Amino acid sequence: MRVLLAGASGFVGRAVAHALAGAGHAVVARSRRSAPALDFIHATLPQDWLPHLAGIDAVVNAVGVLRDSPRAPMAAVHAAAPQALFEACAQAGVRRVVHVSALGIERNPTRYAQTKRAADAALLRLTQAGALDGLVLRPSLVFGSGGASSRLFVALSHLPLLTLPRPVLHARVQPLAVDELAEAVAALLPTRGQCGLMELGGPEALTLAGFIATLRAQRGAAPARVLPLPGWATRASAWLGDQVPVSPWCSETLALLATDNIAAPGRLAQLLSRPATPPSTLLATLARPLAAHAA
């Protein structure tokens, strides 16, 4: 298939591009850095997308930002632009759309979650109406080379003394390797009967503190001493993160970490036709070629 990949230069998008190409698809990459360039901030109407859909058989949207900013406002990047893309697909007859969203947003009050839900709902409405064969894919914590949160967790794993916010000590995630998420996207793309909403996680649920501990163990380091960060200090650290636009730690991240981020186990392994990488060996995936498992 000829596949339009939105967000092809991003953390997830780069991996998806490799997986799609490895599966034999022709990838038409679109991002701020592509030729022609396509900036989601200025692609908020269906007519902005229609010229990019000529000759396209399917669409994958892998665009996402961690922080709201004037350069990449979440209202445009997560909501308005994807909704315009989905409507343009319906108008152009490009029925198959896979949209990479995020797990843990369902009842979350953050702007990140609200804007993500808006796009998810738009694709699900068009699918229910019979206009598209859409799939909203919600992965848990995605780990891999080039990921901002991955860099943060690896950096924390080097500290012998950790003072962590209580949500990090208690809320659970199911980390999955970015190349295996991409492989799952490639496996799902031709399966037009697989529509609606799919949650996806790695093979094991553990707290973020536990995940940081296993990253430390994979480096051969002794267990770190872990202390809970007082509430006032947690809020202060998140506020400080708000002032640093490139930081993955901010008030939005704190709110997102307050609830579990887990899915039914086993689905990723079914899509991969092999066991998925467990948290205990995820560190090695940082050096793994993106297309190592592409079919």
Secondary structure, 3 states (H helix, E strand, C coil): CEEEEECCCCHHHHHHHHHHHHCCCEEEEECCCCCCCCCHHHCCCHHHHHHHHCCCCEEEECCCCCCCCCCCCHHHHHHHHHHHHHHHHHHHCCCEEEEECCCCCCCCCCHHHHHHHHHHHHHHHHHHCCCCEEEEEEECCEECCCCHHHHHHHHHCCCCEEEEEHHHHHCEECCEEHHHHHHHHHHHCCCCCCCEEEEECCCCCEEHHHHHHHHHHHCCCCCCEEEEECHHHHHHHHHHHHCCCCCCCCHHHHHHCCCCECCCCCHHHHHHCCCCCCHHHHHHHHHCCCCCCCC
